[in-house]
Amino acid sequence: MGFFILGLFLAYYGLYALHLWKNRPGRPDIAAHAGRIPRR
């Protein structure tokens, strides 16, 4: 059971890190694909 919870935690952390990586500053084109309006 512990491994299952650890797996869920790692998966959630991975998705959160990927979200931050896609929305990092300096790449308005990727931010637009994520559903955000690029700042000009």
N, CA, C and O atoms as a CHARMM CRD file, in Angstrom:
* protein
*
  160
    1    1 MET  N      0.83700  -1.19500   0.00000 PROA 1      0.00000
    2    1 MET  CA     0.00000   0.00000   0.00000 PROA 1      0.00000
    3    1 MET  C      0.87800   1.25400   0.00000 PROA 1      0.00000
    4    1 MET  O      0.54800   2.26300  -0.62200 PROA 1      0.00000
    5    2 GLY  N      1.99100   1.16300   0.70600 PROA 2      0.00000
    6    2 GLY  CA     2.88300   2.32800   0.76000 PROA 2      0.00000
    7    2 GLY  C      3.43900   2.67400  -0.61300 PROA 2      0.00000
    8    2 GLY  O      3.57400   3.84800  -0.95800 PROA 2      0.00000
    9    3 PHE  N      3.76200   1.64500  -1.39700 PROA 3      0.00000
   10    3 PHE  CA     4.29400   1.90100  -2.73300 PROA 3      0.00000
   11    3 PHE  C      3.23700   2.55000  -3.62000 PROA 3      0.00000
   12    3 PHE  O      3.56000   3.37300  -4.47700 PROA 3      0.00000
   13    4 PHE  N      1.97000   2.17700  -3.41400 PROA 4      0.00000
   14    4 PHE  CA     0.88700   2.74800  -4.21900 PROA 4      0.00000
   15    4 PHE  C      0.74600   4.24300  -3.93500 PROA 4      0.00000
   16    4 PHE  O      0.60800   5.04900  -4.85600 PROA 4      0.00000
   17    5 ILE  N      0.78300   4.60200  -2.65100 PROA 5      0.00000
   18    5 ILE  CA     0.67600   6.02100  -2.28100 PROA 5      0.00000
   19    5 ILE  C      1.89600   6.79100  -2.79000 PROA 5      0.00000
   20    5 ILE  O      1.77300   7.91800  -3.27200 PROA 5      0.00000
   21    6 LEU  N      3.06400   6.17600  -2.67900 PROA 6      0.00000
   22    6 LEU  CA     4.28400   6.82700  -3.15100 PROA 6      0.00000
   23    6 LEU  C      4.22000   7.04500  -4.65800 PROA 6      0.00000
   24    6 LEU  O      4.66500   8.07800  -5.15900 PROA 6      0.00000
   25    7 GLY  N      3.66300   6.06800  -5.38400 PROA 7      0.00000
   26    7 GLY  CA     3.52400   6.19900  -6.83700 PROA 7      0.00000
   27    7 GLY  C      2.59100   7.34200  -7.19600 PROA 7      0.00000
   28    7 GLY  O      2.87400   8.11300  -8.11300 PROA 7      0.00000
   29    8 LEU  N      1.47800   7.45500  -6.47600 PROA 8      0.00000
   30    8 LEU  CA     0.54000   8.55200  -6.75100 PROA 8      0.00000
   31    8 LEU  C      1.19900   9.89800  -6.47500 PROA 8      0.00000
   32    8 LEU  O      1.01500  10.85000  -7.23200 PROA 8      0.00000
   33    9 PHE  N      1.96700   9.97600  -5.39100 PROA 9      0.00000
   34    9 PHE  CA     2.64000  11.22600  -5.04200 PROA 9      0.00000
   35    9 PHE  C      3.64900  11.61900  -6.12100 PROA 9      0.00000
   36    9 PHE  O      3.71600  12.78200  -6.52000 PROA 9      0.00000
   37   10 LEU  N      4.43300  10.64600  -6.58900 PROA 10     0.00000
   38   10 LEU  CA     5.42800  10.93300  -7.62300 PROA 10     0.00000
   39   10 LEU  C      4.75300  11.34700  -8.92600 PROA 10     0.00000
   40   10 LEU  O      5.23400  12.24500  -9.61700 PROA 10     0.00000
   41   11 ALA  N      3.62500  10.68600  -9.26800 PROA 11     0.00000
   42   11 ALA  CA     2.90900  11.02700 -10.50100 PROA 11     0.00000
   43   11 ALA  C      2.35100  12.44600 -10.40500 PROA 11     0.00000
   44   11 ALA  O      2.43800  13.21300 -11.36400 PROA 11     0.00000
   45   12 TYR  N      1.77600  12.79800  -9.24900 PROA 12     0.00000
   46   12 TYR  CA     1.22000  14.13800  -9.06500 PROA 12     0.00000
   47   12 TYR  C      2.32300  15.19100  -9.12600 PROA 12     0.00000
   48   12 TYR  O      2.14700  16.24400  -9.73900 PROA 12     0.00000
   49   13 TYR  N      3.45700  14.90700  -8.49300 PROA 13     0.00000
   50   13 TYR  CA     4.57400  15.84900  -8.50100 PROA 13     0.00000
   51   13 TYR  C      5.13000  16.01600  -9.91900 PROA 13     0.00000
   52   13 TYR  O      5.52500  17.11400 -10.31300 PROA 13     0.00000
   53   14 GLY  N      5.15700  14.91300 -10.68400 PROA 14     0.00000
   54   14 GLY  CA     5.64800  14.97700 -12.05900 PROA 14     0.00000
   55   14 GLY  C      4.74600  15.83500 -12.93100 PROA 14     0.00000
   56   14 GLY  O      5.23000  16.63900 -13.72800 PROA 14     0.00000
   57   15 LEU  N      3.42700  15.66800 -12.78300 PROA 15     0.00000
   58   15 LEU  CA     2.49300  16.47300 -13.57300 PROA 15     0.00000
   59   15 LEU  C      2.59600  17.94200 -13.18100 PROA 15     0.00000
   60   15 LEU  O      2.52400  18.81500 -14.04600 PROA 15     0.00000
   61   16 TYR  N      2.76600  18.22700 -11.89100 PROA 16     0.00000
   62   16 TYR  CA     2.88800  19.61100 -11.42800 PROA 16     0.00000
   63   16 TYR  C      4.16900  20.24400 -11.98000 PROA 16     0.00000
   64   16 TYR  O      4.16300  21.40200 -12.39700 PROA 16     0.00000
   65   17 ALA  N      5.26100  19.48200 -11.98000 PROA 17     0.00000
   66   17 ALA  CA     6.52100  19.99800 -12.51400 PROA 17     0.00000
   67   17 ALA  C      6.39800  20.25600 -14.01400 PROA 17     0.00000
   68   17 ALA  O      6.91900  21.24700 -14.52500 PROA 17     0.00000
   69   18 LEU  N      5.70500  19.35600 -14.71500 PROA 18     0.00000
   70   18 LEU  CA     5.50600  19.53300 -16.14900 PROA 18     0.00000
   71   18 LEU  C      4.66300  20.77900 -16.41600 PROA 18     0.00000
   72   18 LEU  O      4.91200  21.50500 -17.37900 PROA 18     0.00000
   73   19 HSD  N      3.65700  21.02700 -15.55600 PROA 19     0.00000
   74   19 HSD  CA     2.81500  22.21600 -15.70700 PROA 19     0.00000
   75   19 HSD  C      3.65600  23.48000 -15.53500 PROA 19     0.00000
   76   19 HSD  O      3.51100  24.43200 -16.30300 PROA 19     0.00000
   77   20 LEU  N      4.52500  23.49200 -14.53900 PROA 20     0.00000
   78   20 LEU  CA     5.38600  24.66100 -14.31900 PROA 20     0.00000
   79   20 LEU  C      6.36300  24.82100 -15.47900 PROA 20     0.00000
   80   20 LEU  O      6.66600  25.94500 -15.88000 PROA 20     0.00000
   81   21 TRP  N      6.86100  23.70700 -16.02500 PROA 21     0.00000
   82   21 TRP  CA     7.82200  23.76900 -17.12900 PROA 21     0.00000
   83   21 TRP  C      7.15800  24.34400 -18.37900 PROA 21     0.00000
   84   21 TRP  O      7.78200  25.11400 -19.10900 PROA 21     0.00000
   85   22 LYS  N      5.88900  23.97500 -18.63500 PROA 22     0.00000
   86   22 LYS  CA     5.19700  24.48900 -19.81500 PROA 22     0.00000
   87   22 LYS  C      4.85100  25.96300 -19.65600 PROA 22     0.00000
   88   22 LYS  O      4.81400  26.69900 -20.64200 PROA 22     0.00000
   89   23 ASN  N      4.59500  26.40600 -18.41600 PROA 23     0.00000
   90   23 ASN  CA     4.18500  27.79100 -18.18700 PROA 23     0.00000
   91   23 ASN  C      5.34600  28.67200 -17.74400 PROA 23     0.00000
   92   23 ASN  O      5.13000  29.75100 -17.19300 PROA 23     0.00000
   93   24 ARG  N      6.58400  28.21800 -17.98200 PROA 24     0.00000
   94   24 ARG  CA     7.73000  29.03300 -17.58900 PROA 24     0.00000
   95   24 ARG  C      7.81200  30.27000 -18.48900 PROA 24     0.00000
   96   24 ARG  O      7.42200  30.20900 -19.65400 PROA 24     0.00000
   97   25 PRO  N      8.31200  31.38300 -17.96500 PROA 25     0.00000
   98   25 PRO  CA     8.39000  32.62800 -18.73700 PROA 25     0.00000
   99   25 PRO  C      9.37300  32.52500 -19.89600 PROA 25     0.00000
  100   25 PRO  O     10.32300  31.74300 -19.85500 PROA 25     0.00000
  101   26 GLY  N      9.12600  33.33300 -20.93600 PROA 26     0.00000
  102   26 GLY  CA    10.03400  33.37200 -22.07500 PROA 26     0.00000
  103   26 GLY  C      9.56500  32.52300 -23.24100 PROA 26     0.00000
  104   26 GLY  O     10.20100  32.53200 -24.29500 PROA 26     0.00000
  105   27 ARG  N      8.46700  31.78700 -23.08400 PROA 27     0.00000
  106   27 ARG  CA     7.94700  30.95700 -24.16500 PROA 27     0.00000
  107   27 ARG  C      6.44100  31.17100 -24.31500 PROA 27     0.00000
  108   27 ARG  O      5.65400  30.31600 -23.90900 PROA 27     0.00000
  109   28 PRO  N      6.02900  32.30700 -24.89500 PROA 28     0.00000
  110   28 PRO  CA     4.59500  32.61200 -25.03600 PROA 28     0.00000
  111   28 PRO  C      3.86600  31.62400 -25.93300 PROA 28     0.00000
  112   28 PRO  O      2.66000  31.42500 -25.78700 PROA 28     0.00000
  113   29 ASP  N      4.59700  30.99700 -26.87000 PROA 29     0.00000
  114   29 ASP  CA     3.93600  30.04800 -27.77800 PROA 29     0.00000
  115   29 ASP  C      3.46100  28.80700 -27.00800 PROA 29     0.00000
  116   29 ASP  O      2.35700  28.31500 -27.24500 PROA 29     0.00000
  117   30 ILE  N      4.28700  28.30700 -26.09600 PROA 30     0.00000
  118   30 ILE  CA     3.89100  27.13800 -25.30400 PROA 30     0.00000
  119   30 ILE  C      2.79300  27.52800 -24.31500 PROA 30     0.00000
  120   30 ILE  O      1.88500  26.74000 -24.04900 PROA 30     0.00000
  121   31 ALA  N      2.87900  28.74400 -23.77000 PROA 31     0.00000
  122   31 ALA  CA     1.85600  29.20600 -22.82900 PROA 31     0.00000
  123   31 ALA  C      0.50900  29.30100 -23.53600 PROA 31     0.00000
  124   31 ALA  O     -0.53000  29.02700 -22.93500 PROA 31     0.00000
  125   32 ALA  N      0.52100  29.68700 -24.80900 PROA 32     0.00000
  126   32 ALA  CA    -0.72700  29.79500 -25.56500 PROA 32     0.00000
  127   32 ALA  C     -1.34500  28.40700 -25.74900 PROA 32     0.00000
  128   32 ALA  O     -2.56400  28.25500 -25.68300 PROA 32     0.00000
  129   33 HSD  N     -0.50300  27.39800 -25.97900 PROA 33     0.00000
  130   33 HSD  CA    -1.02800  26.03700 -26.14000 PROA 33     0.00000
  131   33 HSD  C     -1.63600  25.52500 -24.83700 PROA 33     0.00000
  132   33 HSD  O     -2.52500  24.67300 -24.85000 PROA 33     0.00000
  133   34 ALA  N     -1.14700  26.05400 -23.70600 PROA 34     0.00000
  134   34 ALA  CA    -1.65400  25.61000 -22.40700 PROA 34     0.00000
  135   34 ALA  C     -2.97500  26.30400 -22.07000 PROA 34     0.00000
  136   34 ALA  O     -3.57000  26.02700 -21.02800 PROA 34     0.00000
  137   35 GLY  N     -3.44000  27.20600 -22.94500 PROA 35     0.00000
  138   35 GLY  CA    -4.72100  27.86500 -22.70200 PROA 35     0.00000
  139   35 GLY  C     -4.56000  29.24700 -22.09700 PROA 35     0.00000
  140   35 GLY  O     -5.51200  29.79400 -21.54300 PROA 35     0.00000
  141   36 ARG  N     -3.36600  29.81800 -22.19700 PROA 36     0.00000
  142   36 ARG  CA    -3.14600  31.15500 -21.63600 PROA 36     0.00000
  143   36 ARG  C     -2.91700  32.16500 -22.74900 PROA 36     0.00000
  144   36 ARG  O     -2.42600  31.81900 -23.82400 PROA 36     0.00000
  145   37 ILE  N     -3.27400  33.40800 -22.48500 PROA 37     0.00000
  146   37 ILE  CA    -3.07000  34.46700 -23.47900 PROA 37     0.00000
  147   37 ILE  C     -1.64600  35.01800 -23.31500 PROA 37     0.00000
  148   37 ILE  O     -1.29600  35.51000 -22.24200 PROA 37     0.00000
  149   38 PRO  N     -0.82900  34.94000 -24.36400 PROA 38     0.00000
  150   38 PRO  CA     0.55400  35.43200 -24.26600 PROA 38     0.00000
  151   38 PRO  C      0.60100  36.94500 -24.09200 PROA 38     0.00000
  152   38 PRO  O     -0.14200  37.67900 -24.74300 PROA 38     0.00000
  153   39 ARG  N      1.48300  37.40300 -23.20700 PROA 39     0.00000
  154   39 ARG  CA     1.63400  38.85500 -22.99400 PROA 39     0.00000
  155   39 ARG  C      2.57700  39.42800 -24.03000 PROA 39     0.00000
  156   39 ARG  O      3.60600  38.82900 -24.34000 PROA 39     0.00000
  157   40 ARG  N      2.22700  40.59700 -24.57100 PROA 40     0.00000
  158   40 ARG  CA     3.07200  41.20800 -25.60500 PROA 40     0.00000
  159   40 ARG  C      3.81000  42.41700 -25.04600 PROA 40     0.00000
  160   40 ARG  O      4.57100  43.06300 -25.76600 PROA 40     0.00000
